[in-house]
Amino acid sequence: MFKFLKNKPTEKDIEIANLKKELENCKFLINRNDTMFNMSTDENLIAAQIYEREALRWQYCYLLNQLREKEEFSTEKNEIKIGE
């Protein structure tokens, strides 16, 4: 079976690429937060890092779910199958 994909990126392809960039940025922020948490000694700053970590974790989960939804619909519509 052969699969041909469209050459021109669709709006969904662009949205998927943007979501992947946002996920990478969120990963960077999570890693930075971990570093800052490990270096902190003030209890107020530690508490702030914990809250920030939780917020970033929820943001990451949201972005990941959005990406899964978009990729699921994108692959179904962009493929043209020939032969069995």
mmCIF file of the N, C-alpha and C atoms, coordinates in Angstrom:
data_MODEL
# 
_entry.id   MODEL 
# 
loop_
_atom_site.group_PDB 
_atom_site.id 
_atom_site.type_symbol 
_atom_site.label_atom_id 
_atom_site.label_alt_id 
_atom_site.label_comp_id 
_atom_site.label_asym_id 
_atom_site.label_entity_id 
_atom_site.label_seq_id 
_atom_site.pdbx_PDB_ins_code 
_atom_site.Cartn_x 
_atom_site.Cartn_y 
_atom_site.Cartn_z 
_atom_site.occupancy 
_atom_site.B_iso_or_equiv 
_atom_site.pdbx_formal_charge 
_atom_site.auth_seq_id 
_atom_site.auth_comp_id 
_atom_site.auth_asym_id 
_atom_site.auth_atom_id 
_atom_site.pdbx_PDB_model_num 
ATOM 1   N N  . MET A 1 1  ? 0.846  -1.170 0.000  1.00 0.00 ? 1  MET A N  1 
ATOM 2   C CA . MET A 1 1  ? 0.000  0.000  0.000  1.00 0.00 ? 1  MET A CA 1 
ATOM 3   C C  . MET A 1 1  ? 0.898  1.241  0.000  1.00 0.00 ? 1  MET A C  1 
ATOM 4   N N  . PHE A 1 2  ? 0.552  2.203  -0.832 1.00 0.00 ? 2  PHE A N  1 
ATOM 5   C CA . PHE A 1 2  ? 1.314  3.442  -0.946 1.00 0.00 ? 2  PHE A CA 1 
ATOM 6   C C  . PHE A 1 2  ? 0.554  4.566  -0.254 1.00 0.00 ? 2  PHE A C  1 
ATOM 7   N N  . LYS A 1 3  ? 1.296  5.474  0.356  1.00 0.00 ? 3  LYS A N  1 
ATOM 8   C CA . LYS A 1 3  ? 0.693  6.649  0.991  1.00 0.00 ? 3  LYS A CA 1 
ATOM 9   C C  . LYS A 1 3  ? 1.331  7.892  0.414  1.00 0.00 ? 3  LYS A C  1 
ATOM 10  N N  . PHE A 1 4  ? 0.520  8.810  -0.008 1.00 0.00 ? 4  PHE A N  1 
ATOM 11  C CA . PHE A 1 4  ? 1.013  10.086 -0.511 1.00 0.00 ? 4  PHE A CA 1 
ATOM 12  C C  . PHE A 1 4  ? 0.504  11.187 0.396  1.00 0.00 ? 4  PHE A C  1 
ATOM 13  N N  . LEU A 1 5  ? 1.392  12.060 0.815  1.00 0.00 ? 5  LEU A N  1 
ATOM 14  C CA . LEU A 1 5  ? 1.016  13.178 1.676  1.00 0.00 ? 5  LEU A CA 1 
ATOM 15  C C  . LEU A 1 5  ? 1.017  14.455 0.867  1.00 0.00 ? 5  LEU A C  1 
ATOM 16  N N  . LYS A 1 6  ? 0.153  15.365 1.225  1.00 0.00 ? 6  LYS A N  1 
ATOM 17  C CA . LYS A 1 6  ? 0.117  16.665 0.564  1.00 0.00 ? 6  LYS A CA 1 
ATOM 18  C C  . LYS A 1 6  ? 1.413  17.418 0.832  1.00 0.00 ? 6  LYS A C  1 
ATOM 19  N N  . ASN A 1 7  ? 1.938  18.118 -0.179 1.00 0.00 ? 7  ASN A N  1 
ATOM 20  C CA . ASN A 1 7  ? 3.186  18.865 -0.027 1.00 0.00 ? 7  ASN A CA 1 
ATOM 21  C C  . ASN A 1 7  ? 2.976  20.182 0.706  1.00 0.00 ? 7  ASN A C  1 
ATOM 22  N N  . LYS A 1 8  ? 1.896  20.872 0.408  1.00 0.00 ? 8  LYS A N  1 
ATOM 23  C CA . LYS A 1 8  ? 1.646  22.172 1.006  1.00 0.00 ? 8  LYS A CA 1 
ATOM 24  C C  . LYS A 1 8  ? 1.138  21.992 2.442  1.00 0.00 ? 8  LYS A C  1 
ATOM 25  N N  . PRO A 1 9  ? 1.802  22.653 3.395  1.00 0.00 ? 9  PRO A N  1 
ATOM 26  C CA . PRO A 1 9  ? 1.331  22.504 4.787  1.00 0.00 ? 9  PRO A CA 1 
ATOM 27  C C  . PRO A 1 9  ? -0.045 23.137 4.966  1.00 0.00 ? 9  PRO A C  1 
ATOM 28  N N  . THR A 1 10 ? -0.899 22.406 5.631  1.00 0.00 ? 10 THR A N  1 
ATOM 29  C CA . THR A 1 10 ? -2.245 22.906 5.896  1.00 0.00 ? 10 THR A CA 1 
ATOM 30  C C  . THR A 1 10 ? -2.238 23.732 7.178  1.00 0.00 ? 10 THR A C  1 
ATOM 31  N N  . GLU A 1 11 ? -3.369 24.312 7.468  1.00 0.00 ? 11 GLU A N  1 
ATOM 32  C CA . GLU A 1 11 ? -3.501 25.094 8.705  1.00 0.00 ? 11 GLU A CA 1 
ATOM 33  C C  . GLU A 1 11 ? -3.273 24.203 9.922  1.00 0.00 ? 11 GLU A C  1 
ATOM 34  N N  . LYS A 1 12 ? -3.771 22.967 9.850  1.00 0.00 ? 12 LYS A N  1 
ATOM 35  C CA . LYS A 1 12 ? -3.568 22.027 10.958 1.00 0.00 ? 12 LYS A CA 1 
ATOM 36  C C  . LYS A 1 12 ? -2.093 21.677 11.120 1.00 0.00 ? 12 LYS A C  1 
ATOM 37  N N  . ASP A 1 13 ? -1.362 21.523 10.000 1.00 0.00 ? 13 ASP A N  1 
ATOM 38  C CA . ASP A 1 13 ? 0.074  21.244 10.075 1.00 0.00 ? 13 ASP A CA 1 
ATOM 39  C C  . ASP A 1 13 ? 0.807  22.386 10.779 1.00 0.00 ? 13 ASP A C  1 
ATOM 40  N N  . ILE A 1 14 ? 0.407  23.599 10.472 1.00 0.00 ? 14 ILE A N  1 
ATOM 41  C CA . ILE A 1 14 ? 1.022  24.773 11.103 1.00 0.00 ? 14 ILE A CA 1 
ATOM 42  C C  . ILE A 1 14 ? 0.690  24.796 12.593 1.00 0.00 ? 14 ILE A C  1 
ATOM 43  N N  . GLU A 1 15 ? -0.567 24.475 12.939 1.00 0.00 ? 15 GLU A N  1 
ATOM 44  C CA . GLU A 1 15 ? -0.965 24.426 14.347 1.00 0.00 ? 15 GLU A CA 1 
ATOM 45  C C  . GLU A 1 15 ? -0.175 23.357 15.096 1.00 0.00 ? 15 GLU A C  1 
ATOM 46  N N  . ILE A 1 16 ? 0.035  22.208 14.459 1.00 0.00 ? 16 ILE A N  1 
ATOM 47  C CA . ILE A 1 16 ? 0.802  21.127 15.076 1.00 0.00 ? 16 ILE A CA 1 
ATOM 48  C C  . ILE A 1 16 ? 2.235  21.573 15.325 1.00 0.00 ? 16 ILE A C  1 
ATOM 49  N N  . ALA A 1 17 ? 2.845  22.227 14.340 1.00 0.00 ? 17 ALA A N  1 
ATOM 50  C CA . ALA A 1 17 ? 4.215  22.717 14.488 1.00 0.00 ? 17 ALA A CA 1 
ATOM 51  C C  . ALA A 1 17 ? 4.304  23.734 15.627 1.00 0.00 ? 17 ALA A C  1 
ATOM 52  N N  . ASN A 1 18 ? 3.315  24.614 15.721 1.00 0.00 ? 18 ASN A N  1 
ATOM 53  C CA . ASN A 1 18 ? 3.303  25.614 16.802 1.00 0.00 ? 18 ASN A CA 1 
ATOM 54  C C  . ASN A 1 18 ? 3.144  24.948 18.174 1.00 0.00 ? 18 ASN A C  1 
ATOM 55  N N  . LEU A 1 19 ? 2.290  23.929 18.245 1.00 0.00 ? 19 LEU A N  1 
ATOM 56  C CA . LEU A 1 19 ? 2.112  23.219 19.512 1.00 0.00 ? 19 LEU A CA 1 
ATOM 57  C C  . LEU A 1 19 ? 3.399  22.507 19.924 1.00 0.00 ? 19 LEU A C  1 
ATOM 58  N N  . LYS A 1 20 ? 4.109  21.946 18.956 1.00 0.00 ? 20 LYS A N  1 
ATOM 59  C CA . LYS A 1 20 ? 5.382  21.284 19.271 1.00 0.00 ? 20 LYS A CA 1 
ATOM 60  C C  . LYS A 1 20 ? 6.404  22.286 19.804 1.00 0.00 ? 20 LYS A C  1 
ATOM 61  N N  . LYS A 1 21 ? 6.424  23.490 19.217 1.00 0.00 ? 21 LYS A N  1 
ATOM 62  C CA . LYS A 1 21 ? 7.331  24.532 19.712 1.00 0.00 ? 21 LYS A CA 1 
ATOM 63  C C  . LYS A 1 21 ? 6.956  24.941 21.131 1.00 0.00 ? 21 LYS A C  1 
ATOM 64  N N  . GLU A 1 22 ? 5.662  25.074 21.389 1.00 0.00 ? 22 GLU A N  1 
ATOM 65  C CA . GLU A 1 22 ? 5.210  25.445 22.736 1.00 0.00 ? 22 GLU A CA 1 
ATOM 66  C C  . GLU A 1 22 ? 5.561  24.353 23.747 1.00 0.00 ? 22 GLU A C  1 
ATOM 67  N N  . LEU A 1 23 ? 5.442  23.085 23.335 1.00 0.00 ? 23 LEU A N  1 
ATOM 68  C CA . LEU A 1 23 ? 5.814  21.984 24.221 1.00 0.00 ? 23 LEU A CA 1 
ATOM 69  C C  . LEU A 1 23 ? 7.301  22.017 24.548 1.00 0.00 ? 23 LEU A C  1 
ATOM 70  N N  . GLU A 1 24 ? 8.128  22.274 23.542 1.00 0.00 ? 24 GLU A N  1 
ATOM 71  C CA . GLU A 1 24 ? 9.573  22.365 23.777 1.00 0.00 ? 24 GLU A CA 1 
ATOM 72  C C  . GLU A 1 24 ? 9.895  23.517 24.725 1.00 0.00 ? 24 GLU A C  1 
ATOM 73  N N  . ASN A 1 25 ? 9.227  24.637 24.543 1.00 0.00 ? 25 ASN A N  1 
ATOM 74  C CA . ASN A 1 25 ? 9.436  25.783 25.434 1.00 0.00 ? 25 ASN A CA 1 
ATOM 75  C C  . ASN A 1 25 ? 8.996  25.445 26.861 1.00 0.00 ? 25 ASN A C  1 
ATOM 76  N N  . CYS A 1 26 ? 7.878  24.748 26.980 1.00 0.00 ? 26 CYS A N  1 
ATOM 77  C CA . CYS A 1 26 ? 7.389  24.358 28.300 1.00 0.00 ? 26 CYS A CA 1 
ATOM 78  C C  . CYS A 1 26 ? 8.378  23.406 28.977 1.00 0.00 ? 26 CYS A C  1 
ATOM 79  N N  . LYS A 1 27 ? 8.956  22.467 28.225 1.00 0.00 ? 27 LYS A N  1 
ATOM 80  C CA . LYS A 1 27 ? 9.977  21.568 28.775 1.00 0.00 ? 27 LYS A CA 1 
ATOM 81  C C  . LYS A 1 27 ? 11.175 22.359 29.282 1.00 0.00 ? 27 LYS A C  1 
ATOM 82  N N  . PHE A 1 28 ? 11.595 23.357 28.504 1.00 0.00 ? 28 PHE A N  1 
ATOM 83  C CA . PHE A 1 28 ? 12.708 24.204 28.917 1.00 0.00 ? 28 PHE A CA 1 
ATOM 84  C C  . PHE A 1 28 ? 12.389 24.899 30.234 1.00 0.00 ? 28 PHE A C  1 
ATOM 85  N N  . LEU A 1 29 ? 11.180 25.456 30.347 1.00 0.00 ? 29 LEU A N  1 
ATOM 86  C CA . LEU A 1 29 ? 10.783 26.161 31.573 1.00 0.00 ? 29 LEU A CA 1 
ATOM 87  C C  . LEU A 1 29 ? 10.709 25.213 32.764 1.00 0.00 ? 29 LEU A C  1 
ATOM 88  N N  . ILE A 1 30 ? 10.266 23.985 32.540 1.00 0.00 ? 30 ILE A N  1 
ATOM 89  C CA . ILE A 1 30 ? 10.216 22.995 33.618 1.00 0.00 ? 30 ILE A CA 1 
ATOM 90  C C  . ILE A 1 30 ? 11.632 22.669 34.092 1.00 0.00 ? 30 ILE A C  1 
ATOM 91  N N  . ASN A 1 31 ? 12.543 22.474 33.147 1.00 0.00 ? 31 ASN A N  1 
ATOM 92  C CA . ASN A 1 31 ? 13.940 22.190 33.519 1.00 0.00 ? 31 ASN A CA 1 
ATOM 93  C C  . ASN A 1 31 ? 14.570 23.374 34.254 1.00 0.00 ? 31 ASN A C  1 
ATOM 94  N N  . ARG A 1 32 ? 14.264 24.583 33.800 1.00 0.00 ? 32 ARG A N  1 
ATOM 95  C CA . ARG A 1 32 ? 14.784 25.774 34.483 1.00 0.00 ? 32 ARG A CA 1 
ATOM 96  C C  . ARG A 1 32 ? 14.221 25.874 35.894 1.00 0.00 ? 32 ARG A C  1 
ATOM 97  N N  . ASN A 1 33 ? 12.945 25.578 36.027 1.00 0.00 ? 33 ASN A N  1 
ATOM 98  C CA . ASN A 1 33 ? 12.304 25.595 37.344 1.00 0.00 ? 33 ASN A CA 1 
ATOM 99  C C  . ASN A 1 33 ? 12.964 24.590 38.281 1.00 0.00 ? 33 ASN A C  1 
ATOM 100 N N  . ASP A 1 34 ? 13.255 23.387 37.776 1.00 0.00 ? 34 ASP A N  1 
ATOM 101 C CA . ASP A 1 34 ? 13.919 22.373 38.601 1.00 0.00 ? 34 ASP A CA 1 
ATOM 102 C C  . ASP A 1 34 ? 15.286 22.858 39.068 1.00 0.00 ? 34 ASP A C  1 
ATOM 103 N N  . THR A 1 35 ? 16.021 23.487 38.167 1.00 0.00 ? 35 THR A N  1 
ATOM 104 C CA . THR A 1 35 ? 17.342 24.008 38.516 1.00 0.00 ? 35 THR A CA 1 
ATOM 105 C C  . THR A 1 35 ? 17.235 25.074 39.595 1.00 0.00 ? 35 THR A C  1 
ATOM 106 N N  . MET A 1 36 ? 16.310 26.007 39.414 1.00 0.00 ? 36 MET A N  1 
ATOM 107 C CA . MET A 1 36 ? 16.131 27.083 40.390 1.00 0.00 ? 36 MET A CA 1 
ATOM 108 C C  . MET A 1 36 ? 15.661 26.526 41.739 1.00 0.00 ? 36 MET A C  1 
ATOM 109 N N  . PHE A 1 37 ? 14.783 25.520 41.695 1.00 0.00 ? 37 PHE A N  1 
ATOM 110 C CA . PHE A 1 37 ? 14.306 24.893 42.929 1.00 0.00 ? 37 PHE A CA 1 
ATOM 111 C C  . PHE A 1 37 ? 15.471 24.273 43.694 1.00 0.00 ? 37 PHE A C  1 
ATOM 112 N N  . ASN A 1 38 ? 16.340 23.581 42.987 1.00 0.00 ? 38 ASN A N  1 
ATOM 113 C CA . ASN A 1 38 ? 17.483 22.916 43.627 1.00 0.00 ? 38 ASN A CA 1 
ATOM 114 C C  . ASN A 1 38 ? 18.499 23.910 44.191 1.00 0.00 ? 38 ASN A C  1 
ATOM 115 N N  . MET A 1 39 ? 18.530 25.116 43.640 1.00 0.00 ? 39 MET A N  1 
ATOM 116 C CA . MET A 1 39 ? 19.486 26.125 44.097 1.00 0.00 ? 39 MET A CA 1 
ATOM 117 C C  . MET A 1 39 ? 18.915 27.028 45.190 1.00 0.00 ? 39 MET A C  1 
ATOM 118 N N  . SER A 1 40 ? 17.613 26.990 45.396 1.00 0.00 ? 40 SER A N  1 
ATOM 119 C CA . SER A 1 40 ? 16.963 27.905 46.338 1.00 0.00 ? 40 SER A CA 1 
ATOM 120 C C  . SER A 1 40 ? 17.177 27.477 47.784 1.00 0.00 ? 40 SER A C  1 
ATOM 121 N N  . THR A 1 41 ? 17.313 28.492 48.639 1.00 0.00 ? 41 THR A N  1 
ATOM 122 C CA . THR A 1 41 ? 17.442 28.232 50.072 1.00 0.00 ? 41 THR A CA 1 
ATOM 123 C C  . THR A 1 41 ? 16.344 28.927 50.868 1.00 0.00 ? 41 THR A C  1 
ATOM 124 N N  . ASP A 1 42 ? 15.764 29.981 50.314 1.00 0.00 ? 42 ASP A N  1 
ATOM 125 C CA . ASP A 1 42 ? 14.705 30.723 51.002 1.00 0.00 ? 42 ASP A CA 1 
ATOM 126 C C  . ASP A 1 42 ? 13.390 29.960 50.879 1.00 0.00 ? 42 ASP A C  1 
ATOM 127 N N  . GLU A 1 43 ? 12.687 29.778 52.000 1.00 0.00 ? 43 GLU A N  1 
ATOM 128 C CA . GLU A 1 43 ? 11.466 28.972 51.976 1.00 0.00 ? 43 GLU A CA 1 
ATOM 129 C C  . GLU A 1 43 ? 10.349 29.610 51.140 1.00 0.00 ? 43 GLU A C  1 
ATOM 130 N N  . ASN A 1 44 ? 10.301 30.936 51.081 1.00 0.00 ? 44 ASN A N  1 
ATOM 131 C CA . ASN A 1 44 ? 9.295  31.586 50.238 1.00 0.00 ? 44 ASN A CA 1 
ATOM 132 C C  . ASN A 1 44 ? 9.578  31.343 48.756 1.00 0.00 ? 44 ASN A C  1 
ATOM 133 N N  . LEU A 1 45 ? 10.831 31.395 48.387 1.00 0.00 ? 45 LEU A N  1 
ATOM 134 C CA . LEU A 1 45 ? 11.221 31.142 46.998 1.00 0.00 ? 45 LEU A CA 1 
ATOM 135 C C  . LEU A 1 45 ? 10.975 29.678 46.634 1.00 0.00 ? 45 LEU A C  1 
ATOM 136 N N  . ILE A 1 46 ? 11.235 28.782 47.563 1.00 0.00 ? 46 ILE A N  1 
ATOM 137 C CA . ILE A 1 46 ? 10.977 27.360 47.326 1.00 0.00 ? 46 ILE A CA 1 
ATOM 138 C C  . ILE A 1 46 ? 9.487  27.125 47.089 1.00 0.00 ? 46 ILE A C  1 
ATOM 139 N N  . ALA A 1 47 ? 8.643  27.758 47.913 1.00 0.00 ? 47 ALA A N  1 
ATOM 140 C CA . ALA A 1 47 ? 7.190  27.626 47.740 1.00 0.00 ? 47 ALA A CA 1 
ATOM 141 C C  . ALA A 1 47 ? 6.757  28.150 46.375 1.00 0.00 ? 47 ALA A C  1 
ATOM 142 N N  . ALA A 1 48 ? 7.318  29.272 45.954 1.00 0.00 ? 48 ALA A N  1 
ATOM 143 C CA . ALA A 1 48 ? 6.985  29.841 44.653 1.00 0.00 ? 48 ALA A CA 1 
ATOM 144 C C  . ALA A 1 48 ? 7.396  28.892 43.523 1.00 0.00 ? 48 ALA A C  1 
ATOM 145 N N  . GLN A 1 49 ? 8.558  28.251 43.674 1.00 0.00 ? 49 GLN A N  1 
ATOM 146 C CA . GLN A 1 49 ? 9.024  27.304 42.655 1.00 0.00 ? 49 GLN A CA 1 
ATOM 147 C C  . GLN A 1 49 ? 8.103  26.086 42.573 1.00 0.00 ? 49 GLN A C  1 
ATOM 148 N N  . ILE A 1 50 ? 7.593  25.659 43.707 1.00 0.00 ? 50 ILE A N  1 
ATOM 149 C CA . ILE A 1 50 ? 6.673  24.513 43.721 1.00 0.00 ? 50 ILE A CA 1 
ATOM 150 C C  . ILE A 1 50 ? 5.389  24.861 42.980 1.00 0.00 ? 50 ILE A C  1 
ATOM 151 N N  . TYR A 1 51 ? 4.831  26.036 43.248 1.00 0.00 ? 51 TYR A N  1 
ATOM 152 C CA . TYR A 1 51 ? 3.605  26.448 42.558 1.00 0.00 ? 51 TYR A CA 1 
ATOM 153 C C  . TYR A 1 51 ? 3.852  26.621 41.056 1.00 0.00 ? 51 TYR A C  1 
ATOM 154 N N  . GLU A 1 52 ? 4.995  27.181 40.710 1.00 0.00 ? 52 GLU A N  1 
ATOM 155 C CA . GLU A 1 52 ? 5.323  27.356 39.291 1.00 0.00 ? 52 GLU A CA 1 
ATOM 156 C C  . GLU A 1 52 ? 5.472  25.998 38.611 1.00 0.00 ? 52 GLU A C  1 
ATOM 157 N N  . ARG A 1 53 ? 6.098  25.043 39.285 1.00 0.00 ? 53 ARG A N  1 
ATOM 158 C CA . ARG A 1 53 ? 6.266  23.703 38.722 1.00 0.00 ? 53 ARG A CA 1 
ATOM 159 C C  . ARG A 1 53 ? 4.909  23.066 38.428 1.00 0.00 ? 53 ARG A C  1 
ATOM 160 N N  . GLU A 1 54 ? 3.983  23.190 39.366 1.00 0.00 ? 54 GLU A N  1 
ATOM 161 C CA . GLU A 1 54 ? 2.647  22.621 39.166 1.00 0.00 ? 54 GLU A CA 1 
ATOM 162 C C  . GLU A 1 54 ? 1.932  23.284 37.990 1.00 0.00 ? 54 GLU A C  1 
ATOM 163 N N  . ALA A 1 55 ? 2.030  24.598 37.904 1.00 0.00 ? 55 ALA A N  1 
ATOM 164 C CA . ALA A 1 55 ? 1.402  25.316 36.789 1.00 0.00 ? 55 ALA A CA 1 
ATOM 165 C C  . ALA A 1 55 ? 1.998  24.879 35.457 1.00 0.00 ? 55 ALA A C  1 
ATOM 166 N N  . LEU A 1 56 ? 3.304  24.736 35.404 1.00 0.00 ? 56 LEU A N  1 
ATOM 167 C CA . LEU A 1 56 ? 3.967  24.293 34.172 1.00 0.00 ? 56 LEU A CA 1 
ATOM 168 C C  . LEU A 1 56 ? 3.586  22.856 33.827 1.00 0.00 ? 56 LEU A C  1 
ATOM 169 N N  . ARG A 1 57 ? 3.447  22.041 34.833 1.00 0.00 ? 57 ARG A N  1 
ATOM 170 C CA . ARG A 1 57 ? 3.052  20.642 34.597 1.00 0.00 ? 57 ARG A CA 1 
ATOM 171 C C  . ARG A 1 57 ? 1.658  20.561 33.978 1.00 0.00 ? 57 ARG A C  1 
ATOM 172 N N  . TRP A 1 58 ? 0.725  21.353 34.498 1.00 0.00 ? 58 TRP A N  1 
ATOM 173 C CA . TRP A 1 58 ? -0.631 21.373 33.947 1.00 0.00 ? 58 TRP A CA 1 
ATOM 174 C C  . TRP A 1 58 ? -0.642 21.967 32.546 1.00 0.00 ? 58 TRP A C  1 
ATOM 175 N N  . GLN A 1 59 ? 0.174  22.980 32.308 1.00 0.00 ? 59 GLN A N  1 
ATOM 176 C CA . GLN A 1 59 ? 0.272  23.565 30.977 1.00 0.00 ? 59 GLN A CA 1 
ATOM 177 C C  . GLN A 1 59 ? 0.819  22.535 29.995 1.00 0.00 ? 59 GLN A C  1 
ATOM 178 N N  . TYR A 1 60 ? 1.842  21.793 30.413 1.00 0.00 ? 60 TYR A N  1 
ATOM 179 C CA . TYR A 1 60 ? 2.428  20.767 29.559 1.00 0.00 ? 60 TYR A CA 1 
ATOM 180 C C  . TYR A 1 60 ? 1.385  19.699 29.202 1.00 0.00 ? 60 TYR A C  1 
ATOM 181 N N  . CYS A 1 61 ? 0.611  19.251 30.187 1.00 0.00 ? 61 CYS A N  1 
ATOM 182 C CA . CYS A 1 61 ? -0.440 18.247 29.939 1.00 0.00 ? 61 CYS A CA 1 
ATOM 183 C C  . CYS A 1 61 ? -1.479 18.768 28.957 1.00 0.00 ? 61 CYS A C  1 
ATOM 184 N N  . TYR A 1 62 ? -1.875 20.025 29.123 1.00 0.00 ? 62 TYR A N  1 
ATOM 185 C CA . TYR A 1 62 ? -2.842 20.632 28.222 1.00 0.00 ? 62 TYR A CA 1 
ATOM 186 C C  . TYR A 1 62 ? -2.305 20.660 26.787 1.00 0.00 ? 62 TYR A C  1 
ATOM 187 N N  . LEU A 1 63 ? -1.071 21.140 26.618 1.00 0.00 ? 63 LEU A N  1 
ATOM 188 C CA . LEU A 1 63 ? -0.477 21.229 25.288 1.00 0.00 ? 63 LEU A CA 1 
ATOM 189 C C  . LEU A 1 63 ? -0.324 19.852 24.656 1.00 0.00 ? 63 LEU A C  1 
ATOM 190 N N  . LEU A 1 64 ? 0.058  18.868 25.446 1.00 0.00 ? 64 LEU A N  1 
ATOM 191 C CA . LEU A 1 64 ? 0.220  17.511 24.943 1.00 0.00 ? 64 LEU A CA 1 
ATOM 192 C C  . LEU A 1 64 ? -1.115 16.939 24.461 1.00 0.00 ? 64 LEU A C  1 
ATOM 193 N N  . ASN A 1 65 ? -2.178 17.177 25.211 1.00 0.00 ? 65 ASN A N  1 
ATOM 194 C CA . ASN A 1 65 ? -3.506 16.712 24.788 1.00 0.00 ? 65 ASN A CA 1 
ATOM 195 C C  . ASN A 1 65 ? -3.951 17.413 23.511 1.00 0.00 ? 65 ASN A C  1 
ATOM 196 N N  . GLN A 1 66 ? -3.688 18.708 23.411 1.00 0.00 ? 66 GLN A N  1 
ATOM 197 C CA . GLN A 1 66 ? -4.039 19.447 22.191 1.00 0.00 ? 66 GLN A CA 1 
ATOM 198 C C  . GLN A 1 66 ? -3.281 18.883 20.993 1.00 0.00 ? 66 GLN A C  1 
ATOM 199 N N  . LEU A 1 67 ? -1.999 18.601 21.174 1.00 0.00 ? 67 LEU A N  1 
ATOM 200 C CA . LEU A 1 67 ? -1.178 18.059 20.098 1.00 0.00 ? 67 LEU A CA 1 
ATOM 201 C C  . LEU A 1 67 ? -1.696 16.689 19.662 1.00 0.00 ? 67 LEU A C  1 
ATOM 202 N N  . ARG A 1 68 ? -2.026 15.842 20.609 1.00 0.00 ? 68 ARG A N  1 
ATOM 203 C CA . ARG A 1 68 ? -2.558 14.508 20.274 1.00 0.00 ? 68 ARG A CA 1 
ATOM 204 C C  . ARG A 1 68 ? -3.834 14.611 19.460 1.00 0.00 ? 68 ARG A C  1 
ATOM 205 N N  . GLU A 1 69 ? -4.731 15.502 19.849 1.00 0.00 ? 69 GLU A N  1 
ATOM 206 C CA . GLU A 1 69 ? -5.980 15.688 19.105 1.00 0.00 ? 69 GLU A CA 1 
ATOM 207 C C  . GLU A 1 69 ? -5.716 16.153 17.681 1.00 0.00 ? 69 GLU A C  1 
ATOM 208 N N  . LYS A 1 70 ? -4.871 17.155 17.532 1.00 0.00 ? 70 LYS A N  1 
ATOM 209 C CA . LYS A 1 70 ? -4.590 17.711 16.202 1.00 0.00 ? 70 LYS A CA 1 
ATOM 210 C C  . LYS A 1 70 ? -3.897 16.685 15.310 1.00 0.00 ? 70 LYS A C  1 
ATOM 211 N N  . GLU A 1 71 ? -2.925 15.937 15.865 1.00 0.00 ? 71 GLU A N  1 
ATOM 212 C CA . GLU A 1 71 ? -2.214 14.943 15.063 1.00 0.00 ? 71 GLU A CA 1 
ATOM 213 C C  . GLU A 1 71 ? -3.139 13.810 14.652 1.00 0.00 ? 71 GLU A C  1 
ATOM 214 N N  . GLU A 1 72 ? -4.052 13.424 15.514 1.00 0.00 ? 72 GLU A N  1 
ATOM 215 C CA . GLU A 1 72 ? -4.988 12.348 15.202 1.00 0.00 ? 72 GLU A CA 1 
ATOM 216 C C  . GLU A 1 72 ? -5.854 12.728 14.007 1.00 0.00 ? 72 GLU A C  1 
ATOM 217 N N  . PHE A 1 73 ? -6.396 13.934 14.008 1.00 0.00 ? 73 PHE A N  1 
ATOM 218 C CA . PHE A 1 73 ? -7.250 14.371 12.905 1.00 0.00 ? 73 PHE A CA 1 
ATOM 219 C C  . PHE A 1 73 ? -6.438 14.684 11.654 1.00 0.00 ? 73 PHE A C  1 
ATOM 220 N N  . SER A 1 74 ? -5.229 15.158 11.822 1.00 0.00 ? 74 SER A N  1 
ATOM 221 C CA . SER A 1 74 ? -4.392 15.534 10.688 1.00 0.00 ? 74 SER A CA 1 
ATOM 222 C C  . SER A 1 74 ? -3.985 14.323 9.869  1.00 0.00 ? 74 SER A C  1 
ATOM 223 N N  . THR A 1 75 ? -3.581 13.240 10.515 1.00 0.00 ? 75 THR A N  1 
ATOM 224 C CA . THR A 1 75 ? -3.131 12.061 9.777  1.00 0.00 ? 75 THR A CA 1 
ATOM 225 C C  . THR A 1 75 ? -4.287 11.381 9.067  1.00 0.00 ? 75 THR A C  1 
ATOM 226 N N  . GLU A 1 76 ? -5.483 11.451 9.613  1.00 0.00 ? 76 GLU A N  1 
ATOM 227 C CA . GLU A 1 76 ? -6.635 10.829 8.973  1.00 0.00 ? 76 GLU A CA 1 
ATOM 228 C C  . GLU A 1 76 ? -6.989 11.541 7.676  1.00 0.00 ? 76 GLU A C  1 
ATOM 229 N N  . LYS A 1 77 ? -6.863 12.855 7.625  1.00 0.00 ? 77 LYS A N  1 
ATOM 230 C CA . LYS A 1 77 ? -7.318 13.616 6.474  1.00 0.00 ? 77 LYS A CA 1 
ATOM 231 C C  . LYS A 1 77 ? -6.244 13.825 5.402  1.00 0.00 ? 77 LYS A C  1 
ATOM 232 N N  . ASN A 1 78 ? -4.950 13.764 5.746  1.00 0.00 ? 78 ASN A N  1 
ATOM 233 C CA . ASN A 1 78 ? -3.894 14.073 4.795  1.00 0.00 ? 78 ASN A CA 1 
ATOM 234 C C  . ASN A 1 78 ? -3.411 12.890 3.988  1.00 0.00 ? 78 ASN A C  1 
ATOM 235 N N  . GLU A 1 79 ? -3.780 11.682 4.361  1.00 0.00 ? 79 GLU A N  1 
ATOM 236 C CA . GLU A 1 79 ? -3.273 10.523 3.659  1.00 0.00 ? 79 GLU A CA 1 
ATOM 237 C C  . GLU A 1 79 ? -4.257 10.074 2.577  1.00 0.00 ? 79 GLU A C  1 
ATOM 238 N N  . ILE A 1 80 ? -3.703 9.772  1.424  1.00 0.00 ? 80 ILE A N  1 
ATOM 239 C CA . ILE A 1 80 ? -4.487 9.190  0.342  1.00 0.00 ? 80 ILE A CA 1 
ATOM 240 C C  . ILE A 1 80 ? -3.908 7.800  0.126  1.00 0.00 ? 80 ILE A C  1 
ATOM 241 N N  . LYS A 1 81 ? -4.705 6.773  0.363  1.00 0.00 ? 81 LYS A N  1 
ATOM 242 C CA . LYS A 1 81 ? -4.216 5.406  0.269  1.00 0.00 ? 81 LYS A CA 1 
ATOM 243 C C  . LYS A 1 81 ? -4.553 4.828  -1.103 1.00 0.00 ? 81 LYS A C  1 
ATOM 244 N N  . ILE A 1 82 ? -3.557 4.157  -1.685 1.00 0.00 ? 82 ILE A N  1 
ATOM 245 C CA . ILE A 1 82 ? -3.740 3.542  -2.995 1.00 0.00 ? 82 ILE A CA 1 
ATOM 246 C C  . ILE A 1 82 ? -3.368 2.073  -2.868 1.00 0.00 ? 82 ILE A C  1 
ATOM 247 N N  . GLY A 1 83 ? -4.243 1.221  -3.284 1.00 0.00 ? 83 GLY A N  1 
ATOM 248 C CA . GLY A 1 83 ? -3.961 -0.213 -3.279 1.00 0.00 ? 83 GLY A CA 1 
ATOM 249 C C  . GLY A 1 83 ? -4.188 -0.840 -1.924 1.00 0.00 ? 83 GLY A C  1 
ATOM 250 N N  . GLU A 1 84 ? -4.260 -2.104 -1.912 1.00 0.00 ? 84 GLU A N  1 
ATOM 251 C CA . GLU A 1 84 ? -4.452 -2.852 -0.678 1.00 0.00 ? 84 GLU A CA 1 
ATOM 252 C C  . GLU A 1 84 ? -3.460 -3.980 -0.614 1.00 0.00 ? 84 GLU A C  1 
# 
